Amino acid sequence: MDWKSQRIDALLEQALVEDQAVKDSTTNLTIDPDLRANASIVARQELVVSGLGAVPRMLEIFAHLDPRPQAHTRFEVISHPEMFDGVRAHQGQVLAVIRGNARMLLSCERVILNLMQHLSGIATLTRRYVDAIEGAHARVLDTRKTVPGLRILEKYAVQCGGGTNHRIDLASGILIKNNHIALGGGLRAALTRALEHRKHGQRIQVEVRTQQELEEALDTGAEAILLDNMSPGEVRRSVERIKQATGGHGAEDRAHWIPTEASGGITLENIRAYAETGVDFISVGALTHSARAADISMTIAAE
């Protein structure tokens, strides 16, 4: 993740402006402007770290927004070499220590914690899904079910947890779903139109919910199949049918298979059953829309 990209800068700045961090009335009235302090970011549960890389950049942006002399906003972020985004942290483990102006640390505390708790929660849940299918061929995918404006960060958190990103937005891939099929004159008509007018290099994935739709998609030229809301048994039969239709019968033939994805109703309790069907990808909307915030705290003490 390039934490200094314009896109990320805009997100972090908006978070600080939303909280009016520079105009923190309580802190500005009660804390000596020259007081220096140390802030420790601590994991209060077992978790997978995500968002740690945003901390120094957020403080740099705060310093830029702060009208007070730059001397009051000098800071240093110290973390152990083994502590970085994507690593597992234990309960009670210090993720990083920030040394800087006490006012700055207090005013940025909530925004830093909100971001790290949210992203680490996503990374931690993702790792649980990834661990649940360890050893299987399938990979865990995220979806576009993200908080508006935070998608790039949430998908980064999925990567930190060992998951794989699906398309980042509507422009980055073609996925013909049930509403496209319904409004586009049926599966065959919608897929044919997409095949005729797509840009060079764009692969077309089609969502199917029945064996009949699967046969129609294969017959019309679908290049990837999303098996939606099927049971593990139905997914297994569909994968076998796709392999049969495309001539793939072993690991050495996998490059010639049509990629398959299972989606809908996937939980930690049943994801292993789906992974054992031979499907290539398993997409889980819960990674981003239902992840519980990780328990992370910040303790601040004067130097």
Phi, psi and omega per residue, in radians:
M1 nan 2.230 3.058
D2 -1.550 1.682 -3.065
W3 -1.245 -0.134 3.125
K4 -1.823 0.222 3.107
S5 -1.239 2.700 -3.127
Q6 -1.053 -0.630 -3.114
R7 -1.152 -0.768 3.132
I8 -1.235 -0.726 3.096
D9 -0.955 -0.743 -3.119
A10 -1.112 -0.702 3.129
L11 -1.143 -0.792 -3.111
L12 -1.187 -0.707 3.119
E13 -1.126 -0.724 3.133
Q14 -1.081 -0.648 3.120
A15 -1.128 -0.728 3.123
L16 -1.213 -0.688 3.134
V17 -1.184 -0.709 3.121
E18 -0.996 -0.682 -3.131
D19 -1.529 -0.023 -3.087
Q20 0.870 0.828 -3.034
A21 -1.045 -0.695 -3.120
V22 -1.197 -0.495 -3.111
K23 -1.744 0.520 -3.128
D24 -1.048 1.723 -3.029
S25 -1.050 -0.817 -3.078
T26 -1.094 -0.868 -3.110
T27 -1.129 -0.773 -3.094
N28 -1.154 -0.435 3.138
L29 -1.575 -0.365 -3.006
T30 -1.971 -0.275 -3.035
I31 -1.958 2.310 3.081
D32 -0.990 2.268 -3.085
P33 -1.121 -0.341 -3.119
D34 -1.746 0.033 -3.097
L35 -1.211 2.310 3.063
R36 -1.797 2.598 -3.095
A37 -2.595 2.889 3.038
N38 -2.012 2.337 3.104
A39 -2.083 2.196 3.114
S40 -1.849 2.188 3.063
I41 -1.629 2.104 -2.966
V42 -2.169 2.338 3.030
A43 -1.373 2.202 3.137
R44 -1.820 0.229 3.064
Q45 -2.760 2.942 2.977
E46 -1.181 2.266 -3.096
L47 -2.729 2.936 2.986
V48 -1.853 2.186 -3.033
V49 -1.277 2.376 2.986
S50 -2.673 2.405 -3.140
G51 1.729 -0.065 -3.136
L52 -1.071 -0.620 -3.133
G53 -1.158 -0.309 -3.130
A54 -1.395 -0.335 -3.018
V55 -1.058 -0.949 -3.138
P56 -1.078 -0.623 -3.134
R57 -1.187 -0.667 3.117
M58 -1.106 -0.705 3.126
L59 -1.181 -0.619 3.077
E60 -1.109 -0.716 3.131
I61 -1.176 -0.698 3.076
F62 -1.030 -0.779 -3.137
A63 -1.068 -0.624 3.119
H64 -1.211 -0.636 -3.124
L65 -1.369 -0.417 -3.036
D66 -1.286 2.116 -3.137
P67 -1.317 -0.183 -3.138
R68 -1.288 2.851 -3.127
P69 -0.939 2.491 -3.115
Q70 -1.056 -0.415 3.133
A71 -1.056 -0.490 -3.104
H72 -1.441 -0.137 -3.085
T73 -2.097 0.289 3.025
R74 -1.135 2.513 -3.139
F75 -2.662 2.900 3.081
E76 -2.527 2.249 3.089
V77 -1.832 2.118 -3.087
I78 -2.022 2.192 3.054
S79 -2.404 2.685 3.114
H80 -1.206 2.614 -3.114
P81 -0.991 -0.529 -3.098
E82 -1.484 -0.003 -3.103
M83 -1.849 1.958 -3.129
F84 -2.750 2.954 3.139
D85 -1.023 2.281 3.132
G86 1.790 -0.216 -3.111
V87 -1.532 2.627 3.051
R88 -1.400 2.341 3.101
A89 -2.063 2.575 -3.125
H90 -1.654 2.771 3.077
Q91 -1.006 2.264 3.140
G92 1.557 -0.083 -3.102
Q93 -1.363 2.382 3.091
V94 -1.400 2.132 -3.120
L95 -1.472 -0.620 3.119
A96 -2.923 2.765 3.052
V97 -2.158 2.289 3.116
I98 -1.934 2.231 3.048
R99 -1.924 2.158 -3.119
G100 -3.099 -2.940 3.137
N101 -1.108 2.316 -3.060
A102 -1.083 -0.696 3.121
R103 -1.058 -0.782 -3.140
M104 -1.054 -0.787 -3.104
L105 -1.114 -0.752 3.131
L106 -1.157 -0.711 -3.079
S107 -1.264 -0.470 -3.141
C108 -1.675 -0.159 -3.017
E109 -0.917 -0.929 -3.028
R110 -1.143 -0.704 -3.115
V111 -1.175 -0.731 3.104
I112 -1.059 -0.824 -3.111
L113 -1.173 -0.743 3.124
N114 -0.967 -0.803 -3.095
L115 -1.178 -0.852 -3.094
M116 -1.171 -0.664 3.123
Q117 -1.118 -0.760 -3.121
H118 -1.154 -0.891 -3.083
L119 -1.202 -0.692 3.126
S120 -1.185 -0.552 3.054
G121 -1.100 -0.760 3.097
I122 -1.117 -0.802 -3.132
A123 -1.091 -0.685 -3.119
T124 -1.177 -0.774 3.116
L125 -1.144 -0.717 3.117
T126 -1.031 -0.765 -3.129
R127 -1.081 -0.587 3.107
R128 -1.130 -0.721 3.099
Y129 -1.178 -0.739 3.133
V130 -1.103 -0.769 3.123
D131 -1.099 -0.575 -3.082
A132 -1.157 -0.388 3.135
I133 -2.041 0.414 3.136
E134 -0.961 2.333 3.141
G135 1.609 -0.266 3.120
A136 -1.491 2.807 3.135
H137 -1.245 -0.556 -3.007
A138 -1.137 2.656 3.040
R139 -2.056 2.574 -3.124
V140 -1.500 2.226 3.136
L141 -1.942 2.637 2.958
D142 -1.585 -3.047 3.120
T143 -2.335 -2.971 3.059
R144 -1.622 0.246 3.123
K145 -1.460 1.292 -3.054
T146 -2.162 2.845 3.067
V147 -1.195 2.205 -3.138
P148 -0.899 2.247 3.125
G149 1.637 -0.315 -3.069
L150 -1.935 0.147 -3.007
R151 -0.986 -0.799 -3.075
I152 -1.065 -0.630 3.122
L153 -1.313 -0.699 -3.128
E154 -1.184 -0.666 3.090
K155 -1.219 -0.558 3.021
Y156 -1.093 -0.725 3.122
A157 -1.090 -0.640 3.068
V158 -1.059 -0.744 3.087
Q159 -1.076 -0.699 3.122
C160 -1.054 -0.550 3.137
G161 -1.499 0.037 3.111
G162 1.646 0.078 3.107
G163 -1.475 3.035 -3.120
T164 -2.052 2.424 3.140
N165 -1.411 2.329 2.937
H166 -1.406 -2.885 -3.113
R167 -1.045 2.467 -3.072
I168 -1.345 -0.489 -3.115
D169 -2.786 3.139 -3.077
L170 -1.198 -0.370 -3.108
A171 -1.503 -0.237 -2.993
S172 -1.657 0.114 3.100
G173 -3.053 2.773 3.119
I174 -1.884 2.055 3.089
L175 -2.302 1.868 -3.137
I176 -1.496 1.957 -3.094
K177 -1.851 -3.112 -3.008
N178 -1.035 -0.645 3.132
N179 -1.240 -0.580 3.048
H180 -1.134 -0.700 -3.135
I181 -1.147 -0.762 -3.113
A182 -1.147 -0.704 -3.087
L183 -1.546 -0.264 -3.077
G184 -1.733 0.244 3.073
G185 1.531 0.305 3.137
G186 1.890 2.889 -3.070
L187 -1.072 -0.833 -3.079
R188 -1.095 -0.748 -3.120
A189 -1.168 -0.764 -3.124
A190 -1.147 -0.763 -3.129
L191 -1.179 -0.728 3.125
T192 -1.059 -0.757 3.128
R193 -1.101 -0.736 -3.136
A194 -1.146 -0.713 3.125
L195 -1.103 -0.613 -3.098
E196 -1.319 -0.527 -2.962
H197 -2.045 0.043 -3.127
R198 -1.172 2.808 3.055
K199 -1.388 2.759 -3.127
H200 -1.044 2.306 3.086
G201 1.598 -0.152 3.138
Q202 -1.410 2.169 3.082
R203 -1.596 2.479 -3.087
I204 -1.873 2.116 3.067
Q205 -1.834 2.463 -3.121
V206 -2.153 2.333 3.065
E207 -1.497 2.255 3.082
V208 -2.237 2.587 -3.116
R209 -2.113 -0.165 -3.136
T210 -2.401 2.888 3.087
Q211 -1.152 -0.571 3.106
Q212 -1.104 -0.794 3.105
E213 -1.123 -0.632 3.108
L214 -1.070 -0.822 3.141
E215 -1.070 -0.701 -3.139
E216 -1.151 -0.713 3.129
A217 -1.131 -0.757 3.130
L218 -1.131 -0.733 -3.107
D219 -1.172 -0.528 -3.069
T220 -1.548 -0.288 3.072
G221 1.969 0.428 3.073
A222 -1.043 2.488 -3.077
E223 -1.867 -0.118 3.030
A224 -2.756 2.541 -3.051
I225 -2.135 2.257 3.008
L226 -1.811 2.016 -3.135
L227 -1.612 1.826 -2.956
D228 -1.724 2.265 3.048
N229 0.918 0.733 3.054
M230 -1.801 2.665 3.047
S231 -1.291 2.838 3.090
P232 -0.957 -0.668 3.116
G233 -1.119 -0.721 3.114
E234 -1.175 -0.670 3.103
V235 -1.114 -0.743 -3.139
R236 -1.056 -0.805 3.134
R237 -1.114 -0.659 3.141
S238 -1.179 -0.736 3.129
V239 -1.095 -0.750 3.113
E240 -1.092 -0.688 3.123
R241 -1.156 -0.697 3.126
I242 -1.143 -0.736 3.095
K243 -1.082 -0.727 3.122
Q244 -1.094 -0.727 -3.093
A245 -1.245 -0.450 -3.065
T246 -1.893 0.039 3.050
G247 1.380 0.317 3.128
G248 -1.694 2.147 -3.102
H249 -2.317 0.059 -3.139
G250 -2.783 3.030 -3.108
A251 -1.039 -0.567 -3.108
E252 -1.245 -0.297 -3.141
D253 -1.695 0.005 -2.978
R254 -1.028 -0.570 -3.120
A255 -1.106 -0.354 -3.099
H256 -1.684 -0.085 -3.139
W257 -1.314 2.726 2.931
I258 -1.374 2.169 -3.131
P259 -1.031 2.423 -3.113
T260 -2.085 2.543 -3.127
E261 -2.409 2.329 3.048
A262 -1.794 2.441 -3.101
S263 -2.633 2.639 3.063
G264 1.730 2.025 3.082
G265 1.289 0.344 -3.125
I266 -1.445 2.242 3.116
T267 -2.267 2.992 3.075
L268 -1.102 -0.493 -3.105
E269 -1.330 -0.496 -3.078
N270 -2.015 -0.029 -3.049
I271 -1.119 -0.545 3.116
R272 -1.106 -0.712 3.123
A273 -1.080 -0.676 3.095
Y274 -1.200 -0.694 -3.119
A275 -1.108 -0.543 -3.093
E276 -1.427 0.036 3.094
T277 -1.410 -0.244 -3.073
G278 1.676 0.039 3.126
V279 -1.152 2.622 -3.075
D280 -1.415 -0.691 -3.069
F281 -2.342 2.616 3.045
I282 -2.270 2.028 -3.100
S283 -1.690 2.413 -3.037
V284 -2.320 1.846 3.125
G285 -1.135 -0.485 -3.097
A286 -1.071 -0.390 -3.123
L287 -0.948 -0.692 -3.088
T288 -1.889 -0.526 -3.069
H289 -1.637 -0.161 -3.104
S290 -2.309 0.187 -3.140
A291 -1.226 2.328 3.101
R292 -1.427 2.399 3.140
A293 -1.011 2.370 3.101
A294 -1.266 2.612 -3.124
D295 -1.505 1.778 -3.137
I296 -2.274 2.402 -3.137
S297 -2.155 2.914 3.039
M298 -2.318 2.136 3.075
T299 -1.884 2.323 -3.068
I300 -2.129 2.288 3.141
A301 -2.406 2.506 3.114
A302 -1.132 2.557 3.086
E303 -1.228 nan nan
